[in-house]
Amino acid sequence: MAQLENETEVERRKQKLIRDMHKLGIYYTSDGRKLEEVSSLYTLEWTNIQALNQAVK
């Protein structure tokens, strides 16, 4: 049961990151993948950090 809840939380976080990055005009990772195709939460988190850093420059 806990495993399923963790997976659900990960999916929610991934969807939130994707929505937030779309608001910033980001649709692709630095290596050219569409955000929706990325399976790694780490990659989405890192892409989000990079996008936020660019936004404040």
PyMOL CGO cylinders between C-alpha atoms (Angstrom):
from pymol import cmd
from pymol.cgo import CYLINDER

trace = [
    CYLINDER, 0.00, 0.00, 0.00, 2.77, 2.46, 0.91, 0.3, 1, 1, 1, 1, 1, 1,
    CYLINDER, 2.77, 2.46, 0.91, 4.56, 1.70, -2.36, 0.3, 1, 1, 1, 1, 1, 1,
    CYLINDER, 4.56, 1.70, -2.36, 1.45, 2.62, -4.33, 0.3, 1, 1, 1, 1, 1, 1,
    CYLINDER, 1.45, 2.62, -4.33, 1.07, 5.87, -2.39, 0.3, 1, 1, 1, 1, 1, 1,
    CYLINDER, 1.07, 5.87, -2.39, 4.72, 6.76, -3.07, 0.3, 1, 1, 1, 1, 1, 1,
    CYLINDER, 4.72, 6.76, -3.07, 4.30, 6.11, -6.78, 0.3, 1, 1, 1, 1, 1, 1,
    CYLINDER, 4.30, 6.11, -6.78, 1.19, 8.28, -6.80, 0.3, 1, 1, 1, 1, 1, 1,
    CYLINDER, 1.19, 8.28, -6.80, 3.06, 11.11, -5.06, 0.3, 1, 1, 1, 1, 1, 1,
    CYLINDER, 3.06, 11.11, -5.06, 5.88, 10.84, -7.60, 0.3, 1, 1, 1, 1, 1, 1,
    CYLINDER, 5.88, 10.84, -7.60, 3.41, 11.04, -10.48, 0.3, 1, 1, 1, 1, 1, 1,
    CYLINDER, 3.41, 11.04, -10.48, 1.69, 14.05, -8.90, 0.3, 1, 1, 1, 1, 1, 1,
    CYLINDER, 1.69, 14.05, -8.90, 5.03, 15.81, -8.47, 0.3, 1, 1, 1, 1, 1, 1,
    CYLINDER, 5.03, 15.81, -8.47, 6.01, 15.05, -12.06, 0.3, 1, 1, 1, 1, 1, 1,
    CYLINDER, 6.01, 15.05, -12.06, 2.73, 16.46, -13.36, 0.3, 1, 1, 1, 1, 1, 1,
    CYLINDER, 2.73, 16.46, -13.36, 3.09, 19.58, -11.22, 0.3, 1, 1, 1, 1, 1, 1,
    CYLINDER, 3.09, 19.58, -11.22, 6.62, 20.16, -12.50, 0.3, 1, 1, 1, 1, 1, 1,
    CYLINDER, 6.62, 20.16, -12.50, 5.47, 19.75, -16.08, 0.3, 1, 1, 1, 1, 1, 1,
    CYLINDER, 5.47, 19.75, -16.08, 2.61, 22.24, -15.56, 0.3, 1, 1, 1, 1, 1, 1,
    CYLINDER, 2.61, 22.24, -15.56, 4.94, 24.73, -13.89, 0.3, 1, 1, 1, 1, 1, 1,
    CYLINDER, 4.94, 24.73, -13.89, 7.51, 24.47, -16.66, 0.3, 1, 1, 1, 1, 1, 1,
    CYLINDER, 7.51, 24.47, -16.66, 4.84, 24.88, -19.33, 0.3, 1, 1, 1, 1, 1, 1,
    CYLINDER, 4.84, 24.88, -19.33, 3.88, 28.15, -17.60, 0.3, 1, 1, 1, 1, 1, 1,
    CYLINDER, 3.88, 28.15, -17.60, 7.50, 29.23, -18.05, 0.3, 1, 1, 1, 1, 1, 1,
    CYLINDER, 7.50, 29.23, -18.05, 7.42, 28.22, -21.72, 0.3, 1, 1, 1, 1, 1, 1,
    CYLINDER, 7.42, 28.22, -21.72, 9.57, 25.11, -21.24, 0.3, 1, 1, 1, 1, 1, 1,
    CYLINDER, 9.57, 25.11, -21.24, 8.43, 22.06, -23.21, 0.3, 1, 1, 1, 1, 1, 1,
    CYLINDER, 8.43, 22.06, -23.21, 11.67, 20.12, -23.71, 0.3, 1, 1, 1, 1, 1, 1,
    CYLINDER, 11.67, 20.12, -23.71, 14.61, 18.95, -21.60, 0.3, 1, 1, 1, 1, 1, 1,
    CYLINDER, 14.61, 18.95, -21.60, 18.12, 20.14, -22.42, 0.3, 1, 1, 1, 1, 1, 1,
    CYLINDER, 18.12, 20.14, -22.42, 18.69, 16.93, -24.39, 0.3, 1, 1, 1, 1, 1, 1,
    CYLINDER, 18.69, 16.93, -24.39, 15.59, 17.50, -26.53, 0.3, 1, 1, 1, 1, 1, 1,
    CYLINDER, 15.59, 17.50, -26.53, 13.03, 15.19, -24.94, 0.3, 1, 1, 1, 1, 1, 1,
    CYLINDER, 13.03, 15.19, -24.94, 9.45, 16.35, -24.46, 0.3, 1, 1, 1, 1, 1, 1,
    CYLINDER, 9.45, 16.35, -24.46, 8.72, 16.81, -20.76, 0.3, 1, 1, 1, 1, 1, 1,
    CYLINDER, 8.72, 16.81, -20.76, 5.80, 14.39, -20.98, 0.3, 1, 1, 1, 1, 1, 1,
    CYLINDER, 5.80, 14.39, -20.98, 8.14, 11.65, -22.25, 0.3, 1, 1, 1, 1, 1, 1,
    CYLINDER, 8.14, 11.65, -22.25, 10.57, 11.90, -19.32, 0.3, 1, 1, 1, 1, 1, 1,
    CYLINDER, 10.57, 11.90, -19.32, 10.11, 9.08, -16.81, 0.3, 1, 1, 1, 1, 1, 1,
    CYLINDER, 10.11, 9.08, -16.81, 12.65, 10.28, -14.25, 0.3, 1, 1, 1, 1, 1, 1,
    CYLINDER, 12.65, 10.28, -14.25, 11.53, 12.62, -11.49, 0.3, 1, 1, 1, 1, 1, 1,
    CYLINDER, 11.53, 12.62, -11.49, 15.18, 13.62, -11.06, 0.3, 1, 1, 1, 1, 1, 1,
    CYLINDER, 15.18, 13.62, -11.06, 15.40, 14.80, -14.68, 0.3, 1, 1, 1, 1, 1, 1,
    CYLINDER, 15.40, 14.80, -14.68, 12.22, 16.84, -14.34, 0.3, 1, 1, 1, 1, 1, 1,
    CYLINDER, 12.22, 16.84, -14.34, 13.42, 18.37, -11.08, 0.3, 1, 1, 1, 1, 1, 1,
    CYLINDER, 13.42, 18.37, -11.08, 16.76, 19.29, -12.65, 0.3, 1, 1, 1, 1, 1, 1,
    CYLINDER, 16.76, 19.29, -12.65, 15.10, 20.74, -15.74, 0.3, 1, 1, 1, 1, 1, 1,
    CYLINDER, 15.10, 20.74, -15.74, 12.84, 22.80, -13.48, 0.3, 1, 1, 1, 1, 1, 1,
    CYLINDER, 12.84, 22.80, -13.48, 15.84, 24.13, -11.52, 0.3, 1, 1, 1, 1, 1, 1,
    CYLINDER, 15.84, 24.13, -11.52, 17.55, 25.12, -14.75, 0.3, 1, 1, 1, 1, 1, 1,
    CYLINDER, 17.55, 25.12, -14.75, 14.39, 26.85, -16.00, 0.3, 1, 1, 1, 1, 1, 1,
    CYLINDER, 14.39, 26.85, -16.00, 13.98, 28.78, -12.75, 0.3, 1, 1, 1, 1, 1, 1,
    CYLINDER, 13.98, 28.78, -12.75, 17.63, 29.85, -12.85, 0.3, 1, 1, 1, 1, 1, 1,
    CYLINDER, 17.63, 29.85, -12.85, 17.16, 31.14, -16.41, 0.3, 1, 1, 1, 1, 1, 1,
    CYLINDER, 17.16, 31.14, -16.41, 13.98, 32.97, -15.39, 0.3, 1, 1, 1, 1, 1, 1,
    CYLINDER, 13.98, 32.97, -15.39, 15.73, 34.98, -12.69, 0.3, 1, 1, 1, 1, 1, 1,
    CYLINDER, 15.73, 34.98, -12.69, 18.62, 36.05, -14.96, 0.3, 1, 1, 1, 1, 1, 1,
]
cmd.load_cgo(trace, "trace")
